[in-house]
Amino acid sequence: MKALFIFLCSTLGSWAIEKPGYEVVTKDGDFEVRKYATIPVVSAPMDDMEKRDGSFRELFRYISGKNEGKQKIAMTSPVFIEDAGVGGKSGKMSFMIPAEVSAKGAPAPDAEDVAVSSIGEGTFAVLRFKGWDEKTNRDKAGENLARLVSEAQLKPMGKAFFAFYDPPWTPELFRRNEVWQRIAP
């Protein structure tokens, strides 16, 4: 009963957060091909993919008002994580900027290493996976997505990246995680 209560609280909480809209092109279980419009984001570098407190903290400060307009910005979902590919340690973390804020122009960050940019519109192969955000889970999901992309004879473009949708207190069994791979249209 306690697990059901935790699941309902975490699920209901995540429904109230803005997420990027998309159109499903094809679906096969946890594997989908989706079309996305441009997703505005604010990003911070990560020195270590396994220890991200600094990047999350900088992004949280930005949405809490540490920006040019001292504007508070609503939390969104997912949190995007990219591996920079330098020894598999460094990377980038991004928060989606809410549509209303983006339409008016997102305020410039106060921190030097935080930047406003976007994930360009396009078609993405996406695979959902459960579990904690750990290297072994990311590696396995990335390998599975690469295999599915190959089997579907899709043409990957660039590097895959990850999307994590749930707050940290969501139980492992109920977590929604995804790995995204841009593909040629």
VENBEL-V777132 format. One record per helix or strand of 2 or more residues. SS is the DSSP state (h for helix, s for strand). FROM is the first residue (numbers start at 1). TO is the last residue. If there is no record, write none. Layout:
# VENBEL-V777132
SS & FROM & TO
SS & FROM & TO
This chain:
# VENBEL-V777132
h & 2 & 15
s & 22 & 28
s & 31 & 36
s & 39 & 46
h & 53 & 63
s & 79 & 83
s & 91 & 96
h & 99 & 104
s & 114 & 119
s & 122 & 129
h & 135 & 151
s & 161 & 164
h & 172 & 174
s & 177 & 183
